[in-house]
Each structure stands twice: as C-alpha cells, then as structure tokens.
Amino acid sequence: MTAGNNGADTPENDDPFGYLYRSEGGEGATAGAASNGAARQPGVPRTSYNQVRAVGERQYGGQQPQQPAYGRQNAHYAAPETLPGNERTRSAPSQGYDQEPRRGRNGLLIGAVAVVAVVCIGIGVAMLTNNQDKNDTANKPGPTAGDSVAPSKEPSTKPSAGALPKQDAGSLRLDGGAVTAKDVPGARSANGTYVGGMNTPGASATWTVNVDKAGPYRLNVDYGVPGKDANLTLTVNGKADPRPISLKNFAHAPEGAWDKGWTQSWSIVNLNQGANAIKMSCESGNQCDVNLDKVWLSPPK
C-alpha cells in the first residue's frame, strides 16, 4: 500500500500528510495533470495549494514589487529628497538660511554708505555756499534795496596796533557848498555835528586815510535822508567809480522826516598802502539830498 491510501496499514505508515503527495483526482488524475502542464512526479509536494508566506510577501496579479515583511526595511525605499530632481528642494532651506543674513548685512552696508554720501554732500554744499557768499560780498559794491542793513560796529576810539581808521564827517575836507550843521537831531558825531548842504552840484567831502596794506576795504557811512533814496559819486585817489555809493532810505522813514532817516550804507573801495583820498560828491545824475554823519573802514566781509 502506498502512503496516503485509506487501506489498512501500520500506524507508522499511515501518513496524515499523504494528501500532499496524491495526484489531483486520485490515481487517475495523472493524465489531467499532464494536460494542464508538466506531469507531477511521485514524492514531490503539490504547488497548487496555498503556501505559507511572510506578511507582505504575497503578490496579487501581475508583476508587482515584492513588499518586505513586517519590520523589515524595503531595499527599494528612498527618501524623496534623495531622488533625482529633488536636490534643489533639499538644499533650499540651507540656502535661505545662509542668504538672509547676507542680505541683511548688504542692506546695512548700503545704508551706511548712503548716510556717509549724504553727509559729505551736505558738507560740500555748505562749504561751497559759504565761499560763494564770501565772494559775492567781496565783489558786491554795496547794499541794494532788498538788503537789510544793520548798524556796522565802529572801530574802537582807543588806539590799537593795526586798527582801521574812522572819522566824523564834520572833520573831513568840505568843498563846493558842503557845510557842517547840527539842526537835525540824531547824528552820532561829536556834539551831533554832521555835514549838510550836499544837495548842491559840486559839493563834496574828502577823507584822507592811511592803511598799512593795499587791497579792498569796506567804506562804511553813517548818513540821514528825508524819507527818500539818495546817492553820491565815489572817487578814490582821483579815479571815479562808475557806480555811485548807495544811500537809500534803509530806515524806512516817512518822507520829510530827517530825524528818522539816520541809517548806514557801505561800498567796497580799493586802497593803496599808505595815504589815500576818498571823496564823496554830488555830480550830474546823483540824488544828493543827504546829510553825512560818520565814515570808517572795515575789512571786506
């Protein structure tokens, strides 16, 4: 008797797993097995029965990748960032972290350079404006109607080395009808004496003055007008200046108010080293209705 038969046999020969070796359909199933494929060999286990497999290893139809058993690492698994084309995604965080501080540092550097540039430009403009103002003042012959003329500081009466001269107009050399007077109050000369009578053609007041150094000086004049503008011809060392000295109504006195018309003006004169003759006179074309109070020199501003 063969193993797996139901006939009587000894217990040790009664194989409980004989069905694994039997042909399908009993002994007459050999032909059927051969028709479906290769004939089964005696003693070879059947393959048509379900076999025990580890969890995750069973395939369902078609050719599918075998999944690893539970607890085992799949050899085909790869992190998304390691796959081709994902290098940019993986490196983006580190790039952003590195670039942000650099952008911040670049922004601070640009801001600092801009501040320095603005400060330098401001200093340059201030220096240029200051120099321009100085040049304009030196080249300007005298105040204009739009200027606000503040009283100039007169030189001290005490003698000092290098002090520029000043003099009361009443002590100048007067010609052509110019005379001293003190009828109008407010003159600053000694005893309130001033030079009047200038509103006569040819009237003049000449100041002989000495300076230690040749060059431009500012001739300052205290004067009074009756609420209207005046001017006189200025002659230095025999050479008449084509521009008259401006003696405008800077005090804004009402017309005819001589006592309220005292004010100051100035003009740039070029003097030689030593003695110089400065003459103010009423010539053709001048407006000579003016009283002269004081004269003095100062450096050009």
C-alpha positions in Angstrom: 0.0 0.0 0.0 1.3 3.5 -0.9 1.4 6.3 1.6 -1.8 8.1 1.9 -4.1 5.2 0.9 -7.1 4.5 3.1 -6.3 0.8 3.3 -5.3 -0.9 6.5 -1.7 -0.4 7.4 0.5 0.1 10.4 0.1 3.3 12.2 3.6 4.5 11.4 2.8 4.1 7.7 -0.5 6.0 7.9 0.9 9.4 6.8 -1.5 12.1 7.8 0.1 14.4 5.1 -0.4 12.0 2.3 -2.8 14.3 0.5 0.2 16.4 -0.3 1.6 13.7 -2.5 -1.6 12.5 -4.1 -2.4 13.3 -7.6 -5.4 15.5 -8.2 -8.4 13.4 -8.9 -6.9 10.3 -7.3 -4.8 7.9 -9.2 -6.5 8.7 -12.5 -5.6 12.3 -12.3 -2.1 11.9 -13.8 -3.4 12.4 -17.3 -5.4 15.5 -16.3 -2.3 17.0 -14.6 -0.3 16.4 -17.7 -2.9 18.2 -19.8 -2.5 21.3 -17.6 1.2 21.3 -17.7 4.0 19.1 -16.6 3.1 15.8 -15.0 3.6 15.5 -11.3 6.3 13.4 -10.1 5.6 11.0 -7.3 7.0 12.2 -4.0 7.1 15.9 -5.0 4.8 18.2 -3.0 1.9 19.9 -4.8 2.3 23.6 -5.7 -1.3 24.3 -6.4 -2.2 24.7 -2.7 -1.7 27.9 -0.9 1.6 28.1 0.8 2.5 29.9 3.9 4.3 33.3 3.3 5.5 36.0 5.4 3.3 39.0 5.9 3.6 41.5 3.0 5.3 39.0 0.6 2.1 37.9 -1.3 1.7 39.3 -4.8 -1.7 39.9 -6.3 -1.8 39.5 -10.0 0.8 40.9 -12.5 4.4 41.6 -11.7 4.4 43.8 -8.6 7.4 44.8 -6.4 7.6 42.4 -3.5 6.9 44.2 -0.3 9.2 43.5 2.7 7.9 41.5 5.6 6.6 43.5 8.6 9.5 45.1 10.5 11.9 44.8 7.5 13.3 47.8 5.6 12.3 47.9 1.9 15.5 47.9 -0.1 13.8 50.0 -2.8 12.7 52.8 -0.5 14.4 56.1 -0.8 13.7 59.5 0.8 12.0 62.0 -1.6 14.9 64.5 -1.2 17.4 61.9 -2.4 15.5 61.2 -5.7 16.8 62.8 -8.9 15.5 66.3 -9.4 14.8 67.0 -5.8 18.3 68.3 -4.9 17.0 71.9 -5.1 14.2 71.2 -2.6 16.7 69.6 -0.2 19.2 72.5 -0.4 16.6 75.3 -0.3 16.4 75.6 3.5 20.1 75.9 4.0 20.4 78.4 1.1 17.6 80.6 2.6 19.2 80.4 6.0 22.6 81.5 4.6 21.3 84.2 2.3 19.0 86.1 4.6 21.8 87.2 7.0 23.9 88.2 3.9 21.0 90.3 2.5 20.7 92.0 5.9 24.4 92.7 6.0 24.3 94.1 2.5 21.4 96.3 3.3 23.2 97.7 6.4 26.3 98.4 4.3 24.4 100.2 1.6 22.5 102.3 4.2 25.8 103.3 5.9 27.4 104.2 2.5 24.3 106.3 1.7 24.4 108.2 5.0 28.1 109.0 4.5 27.5 110.2 1.0 24.6 112.5 2.2 26.8 113.9 4.9 29.7 114.5 2.5 27.4 116.2 0.0 25.9 118.4 2.7 29.3 119.5 3.9 30.4 120.2 0.3 27.3 122.3 -0.4 27.7 124.2 2.9 31.4 125.0 2.1 30.5 126.0 -1.5 27.7 128.2 -0.3 29.9 129.8 2.4 32.6 130.5 -0.1 30.1 131.8 -2.6 28.7 134.2 0.0 32.1 135.5 0.8 32.9 136.0 -2.9 29.6 137.7 -3.5 30.1 140.1 -0.6 33.7 140.9 -1.7 32.5 141.6 -5.3 29.4 143.4 -4.3 29.9 147.2 -4.4 27.3 148.0 -1.8 23.9 147.2 -0.3 20.8 147.1 -2.6 17.2 147.9 -1.9 16.4 144.3 -0.9 19.2 144.2 1.7 18.6 144.7 5.4 21.3 147.0 6.6 22.2 146.6 10.3 24.4 149.2 12.0 28.0 148.3 11.5 30.3 148.2 14.5 32.6 151.2 14.5 36.2 150.8 15.4 37.1 151.5 19.0 38.1 155.0 19.8 41.1 153.6 21.7 44.2 153.4 19.5 45.5 149.8 18.8 48.0 148.3 16.6 46.5 147.7 13.1 43.2 149.4 13.9 41.4 150.7 10.9 40.6 154.4 10.9 37.3 156.2 11.4 36.4 159.9 11.4 33.4 162.2 12.0 32.2 163.6 8.7 32.3 167.1 10.1 36.2 166.9 10.2 36.5 166.0 6.6 37.6 168.5 3.9 34.5 170.1 2.6 34.2 171.8 -0.8 31.5 173.1 -3.2 29.0 174.3 -0.7 29.1 171.3 1.8 29.0 172.7 5.4 28.7 171.4 8.9 25.4 171.6 10.7 23.6 170.2 13.7 20.0 171.2 13.2 18.7 167.6 12.7 18.8 165.6 16.0 20.1 162.0 16.0 23.6 162.4 14.5 26.2 160.2 16.2 29.2 162.5 15.6 30.7 164.6 18.3 28.2 167.3 19.5 25.7 166.0 17.0 27.6 167.7 14.1 27.1 166.4 10.6 27.8 167.6 7.0 24.9 169.2 5.2 24.5 171.2 2.0 25.4 168.2 -0.1 22.4 168.8 -2.4 24.4 171.3 -4.4 26.2 170.3 -7.7 29.9 170.0 -6.9 29.5 169.7 -3.1 31.9 167.2 -1.7 33.5 165.7 1.4 37.0 164.3 1.1 38.6 161.9 3.6 42.4 161.3 3.6 43.1 157.9 5.1 46.2 155.8 5.7 46.2 152.0 5.6 49.1 149.6 6.2 48.2 147.1 3.4 46.9 147.6 -0.1 43.7 145.9 -1.1 39.9 146.1 -0.9 38.3 147.7 2.1 34.7 148.4 3.1 33.9 152.1 3.4 31.1 152.5 5.9 29.0 155.7 6.0 26.5 156.9 8.6 24.0 159.3 7.0 20.5 160.6 7.1 17.9 161.1 4.3 14.4 162.7 4.4 12.5 159.5 3.8 13.7 159.0 0.2 16.8 157.4 -1.5 20.0 159.3 -2.3 23.4 158.5 -3.8 26.8 160.3 -4.3 29.7 159.8 -6.7 32.6 158.0 -5.1 36.1 158.9 -6.2 39.2 157.1 -4.9 42.7 158.5 -5.5 41.3 160.7 -8.4 39.5 157.8 -10.1 35.7 158.0 -10.1 33.8 154.8 -9.6 31.2 154.3 -12.3 28.8 153.0 -9.6 27.7 155.6 -7.0 27.6 154.9 -3.3 24.1 153.9 -2.5 22.5 155.9 0.3 18.9 154.5 0.3 16.2 155.0 2.9 17.0 151.8 4.7 15.4 153.3 7.9 12.0 153.4 6.1 11.5 156.9 7.4 8.4 158.8 6.1 9.1 161.4 3.5 10.4 164.7 5.0 11.3 163.1 8.4 15.1 163.9 8.5 15.4 162.9 12.2 14.0 159.4 11.5 16.1 158.8 8.4 19.5 158.1 10.0 20.9 154.8 8.8 24.1 153.2 7.3 25.4 152.0 4.0 28.7 150.8 2.6 30.8 150.4 -0.6 33.9 148.4 -1.5 37.0 150.6 -2.2 40.4 149.5 -3.4 43.1 151.4 -1.5 46.9 151.7 -1.8 49.3 151.1 1.0 49.8 154.5 2.8 47.7 157.6 2.1 44.5 157.5 0.1 41.9 160.2 -0.8 38.3 159.1 -0.7 35.8 161.7 -2.0 32.0 161.7 -1.9 30.5 164.3 -4.2 27.3 165.5 -5.8 27.7 165.1 -9.5 25.4 165.2 -12.5 22.8 162.4 -12.2 23.2 162.0 -8.5 20.4 162.3 -5.9 22.2 164.4 -3.3 19.6 165.2 -0.6 21.6 163.6 2.2 23.4 164.5 5.5 26.8 162.8 6.2 27.4 161.8 9.8 30.5 159.4 10.2 32.9 157.4 8.0 35.1 154.4 8.8 36.9 151.4 7.2 36.4 147.7 7.9 37.7 144.5 6.3 35.5 143.3 3.4 33.1 140.6 4.6 
